[in-house]
């Protein structure tokens, strides 16, 4: 748990990647992820912004622990297919194509 008490938070892009591991590879597309995220059985978002429009959030963040728990029950084996990065990627390492071209 971090200093804020929220724990680690993930957004829809992170969840797309995690769902992709469950399928054995690339992140799932946005519509497939939206079906999962919007299902009533999926954990509720810890943060939904803007708060005055709960039916149309522009940003949602989930607690990583909640999402992992859901994935363990509903997508068995997703952890075993998680890619191992060797060597570990540094926090400030270029990761996008544009950053890699510029480096």
trRosetta pair geometry for C-beta under 8 A, 3 or more apart (Angstrom, degrees):
i j d omega theta_ij theta_ji phi_ij phi_ji
1 5 6.3 11 174 -133 119 36
1 6 7.8 153 -157 64 83 30
1 7 5.0 -57 -117 -84 68 73
2 5 7.4 -84 76 -14 65 21
2 6 6.6 -17 52 55 105 76
2 7 6.4 145 9 -116 84 16
2 8 6.9 107 -25 -66 115 57
6 9 6.0 -10 137 -52 126 107
6 46 6.4 116 -156 154 105 150
6 63 6.8 -148 170 -100 75 95
7 63 5.2 54 73 -150 126 102
7 64 6.3 -134 137 36 109 90
7 65 5.7 -46 164 -4 159 114
8 63 7.4 100 74 -161 52 59
8 64 4.1 -3 89 3 100 137
8 65 7.7 116 49 -26 86 78
9 46 6.4 -116 -117 56 107 135
9 47 7.1 5 -142 16 145 119
9 61 4.3 16 178 173 125 121
9 62 6.7 144 -156 70 71 33
9 63 6.4 -52 -102 -99 63 41
9 64 6.7 -139 -99 -30 11 85
10 14 3.7 -115 -165 86 105 147
10 15 6.1 123 132 -49 121 78
10 18 7.8 26 175 -19 159 134
10 61 6.9 148 68 -158 30 72
10 62 5.5 -30 63 64 85 87
10 63 7.9 35 18 141 84 9
10 64 5.1 100 -22 -87 110 79
10 67 5.9 -60 50 15 136 158
11 14 5.5 105 51 10 56 101
11 15 7.3 -113 111 -2 35 94
11 59 7.3 -51 -129 -161 117 80
11 60 7.1 128 -142 81 71 58
11 61 5.7 -45 -86 -102 71 71
11 62 7.8 148 -98 17 23 79
12 15 5.4 -55 -147 39 38 113
12 16 6.4 47 151 -26 68 99
12 30 7.7 49 146 -137 126 83
12 33 6.0 112 -176 140 94 134
12 34 7.8 20 -154 -80 133 66
12 37 6.1 -17 -118 -80 99 162
12 60 6.7 68 -45 63 99 97
13 16 5.6 -47 -151 29 33 115
13 17 6.7 33 150 -18 62 102
13 27 7.7 -16 -168 -150 63 156
14 17 5.7 -55 -155 34 34 112
14 18 6.4 32 150 -17 67 106
14 64 8.0 -65 141 -103 146 92
15 18 5.5 -51 -144 38 36 112
15 19 6.2 37 155 -19 67 104
15 33 5.9 122 106 -156 101 116
15 36 7.4 -165 156 95 122 125
15 37 6.3 96 113 -79 159 110
15 62 7.1 59 -64 32 124 136
15 67 6.2 -117 -103 -149 98 141
16 19 5.9 -55 -148 38 28 110
16 20 6.4 34 150 -24 62 106
16 27 4.2 49 136 -175 97 114
16 28 5.4 -134 -156 55 76 74
16 29 7.7 -74 -146 134 120 4
16 30 7.0 -36 -97 -93 138 50
16 33 4.4 -50 -90 -77 84 148
17 20 5.5 -54 -153 32 32 117
17 21 6.9 38 149 -23 64 97
17 27 4.7 -46 -88 -95 52 107
18 21 5.7 -44 -156 25 37 113
18 22 7.1 40 146 -19 61 100
18 67 6.8 96 72 148 169 122
18 71 6.0 -83 156 -94 122 152
18 78 6.6 49 175 167 78 137
19 22 5.5 -49 -160 29 40 117
19 23 6.9 28 147 -9 66 103
19 27 7.2 68 65 -155 85 63
19 28 4.6 -45 105 5 120 127
19 32 7.1 -180 132 122 148 109
19 33 6.0 -176 25 -100 152 84
19 36 6.4 175 -96 18 143 167
19 71 7.9 -135 -83 -114 59 111
19 75 7.0 -141 -126 -93 62 163
19 78 7.8 -54 -118 -129 28 136
20 23 5.7 -61 -152 43 39 104
20 25 6.0 -81 173 90 95 45
20 26 5.2 -100 -155 112 132 32
20 27 4.0 -97 -37 -103 144 29
20 28 5.3 -159 -70 -24 76 66
21 24 7.4 55 -173 -73 32 17
21 25 7.9 156 -102 13 32 14
21 78 5.1 85 104 -172 100 84
21 79 7.7 47 137 -86 133 21
21 81 4.9 156 177 96 76 98
21 82 5.0 15 -153 -89 144 60
21 83 7.3 -127 -111 -10 103 75
22 71 6.8 -137 -68 -158 127 103
22 75 3.9 -44 -125 -180 145 130
22 77 7.0 106 -140 85 68 79
22 78 3.8 -32 -84 -100 82 104
22 81 6.8 146 -96 54 19 135
23 26 7.9 -42 84 57 118 59
23 28 6.7 108 3 -71 142 98
24 81 5.2 -98 -105 -153 54 145
25 81 8.0 -68 -38 168 44 123
27 33 7.9 -8 171 -57 95 130
28 32 4.2 -98 162 87 122 131
28 33 5.4 150 88 -52 110 85
29 32 5.1 92 59 10 75 103
29 33 7.1 -145 97 -3 37 91
30 33 5.7 -60 -147 41 33 110
30 34 6.0 37 154 -26 68 106
31 34 5.5 -49 -144 33 33 115
31 35 6.8 41 154 -24 62 97
32 35 5.9 -48 -157 26 33 113
32 36 7.0 26 150 -11 62 104
33 36 5.8 -59 -156 39 37 109
33 37 5.9 30 154 -16 73 113
34 37 5.7 -56 -134 44 31 108
34 38 5.7 17 169 -8 68 116
35 38 6.5 -64 -137 45 18 99
35 39 6.7 38 155 -45 57 100
36 39 5.8 -45 -158 4 30 118
36 42 6.0 107 157 -77 66 140
37 42 5.7 -143 -140 118 27 167
37 60 7.6 131 179 84 128 145
38 42 7.4 55 40 35 12 136
39 42 4.8 99 67 -12 87 102
41 70 7.8 140 135 -142 83 115
41 74 7.7 128 123 -79 125 145
42 70 6.2 66 -137 -162 61 159
43 62 5.8 107 91 -151 115 120
43 63 7.2 -87 142 47 150 87
43 66 3.9 115 -136 154 170 122
43 67 6.2 -112 33 -71 132 55
43 69 7.7 83 -55 64 132 105
43 70 5.6 -128 -20 -42 100 136
45 48 4.7 103 89 -64 133 93
45 57 7.2 -143 51 93 163 175
45 60 3.9 -83 -119 -167 153 105
45 61 6.2 99 -168 59 98 36
45 62 5.4 -86 -121 -76 59 74
46 61 5.7 -53 59 100 94 83
46 62 5.9 124 -1 -134 91 30
46 63 5.0 93 -47 -38 137 84
46 66 7.7 159 -49 17 105 144
47 59 7.4 -22 119 119 101 95
47 60 6.8 164 89 -153 62 43
47 61 4.3 13 50 46 106 105
48 51 6.6 108 89 -98 79 60
48 54 6.2 63 115 -130 141 71
48 57 4.3 -84 -169 -105 94 145
48 59 7.5 161 -153 89 37 58
48 60 5.1 1 -106 -108 73 85
49 57 6.2 86 56 -156 34 95
49 58 6.3 -58 100 58 77 84
49 59 4.4 -6 56 61 105 103
49 60 7.6 -170 22 -74 68 44
50 53 5.2 56 73 27 97 96
50 57 7.3 -172 33 -128 43 62
50 58 6.6 33 -10 19 75 106
51 54 7.0 8 -165 -69 46 82
53 56 4.8 -44 155 59 117 88
53 57 6.8 167 100 -78 87 45
54 57 6.8 -1 -149 -56 36 95
57 60 5.1 76 119 -59 144 97
62 66 5.9 -116 173 73 100 117
62 67 5.1 94 119 -51 133 113
63 66 4.3 82 72 4 98 107
63 67 7.0 -178 88 -7 51 84
64 67 5.8 -60 -148 40 34 108
64 68 6.0 33 156 -20 69 108
65 68 5.8 -54 -144 38 28 111
65 69 6.3 32 155 -22 62 106
66 69 5.8 -55 -150 34 29 113
66 70 6.5 28 152 -17 64 106
67 70 5.7 -55 -150 37 33 111
67 71 6.2 34 152 -20 67 107
68 71 5.6 -53 -144 38 32 112
68 72 6.3 39 154 -26 65 102
69 72 5.8 -50 -151 29 29 115
69 73 6.8 18 155 -10 61 106
70 73 6.1 -65 -154 41 32 104
70 74 5.8 -12 166 16 71 119
71 74 6.5 -74 -125 57 24 85
71 75 4.8 -40 -160 48 70 111
71 78 5.1 -73 169 49 114 153
71 79 7.9 119 121 -46 120 83
72 75 7.7 -16 -48 60 10 68
72 76 7.1 42 -175 -100 43 60
72 78 7.7 -113 -82 39 42 108
72 79 7.5 13 -96 -24 82 118
73 76 7.8 -30 -176 -63 11 81
75 78 4.4 42 121 -43 111 126
77 80 5.3 -52 -163 34 67 114
77 81 6.4 52 146 -13 85 105
78 81 6.2 -68 -155 43 35 103
78 82 7.1 60 146 -52 65 89
79 82 5.5 -26 -159 -12 41 120
85 88 5.8 86 98 -116 105 43
85 89 5.6 -45 154 -18 150 93
89 93 5.0 -123 -175 50 86 144
89 95 7.0 63 180 -89 146 109
90 93 4.2 116 59 -36 86 104
94 99 3.4 -169 -154 137 101 110
94 100 5.1 161 126 -72 123 53
94 102 7.2 -169 -124 61 148 91
94 103 4.7 -133 -1 -42 157 138
95 99 6.2 30 40 61 42 141
95 100 7.6 -29 163 -49 5 97
96 99 4.6 92 55 8 80 103
96 100 6.9 -147 93 -7 40 87
97 100 5.7 -56 -146 37 31 111
97 101 6.3 32 156 -20 66 105
98 101 5.8 -53 -148 35 30 110
98 102 6.4 25 155 -16 64 109
99 102 5.8 -59 -147 39 31 109
99 103 6.3 36 154 -31 65 107
100 103 5.8 -51 -147 25 30 115
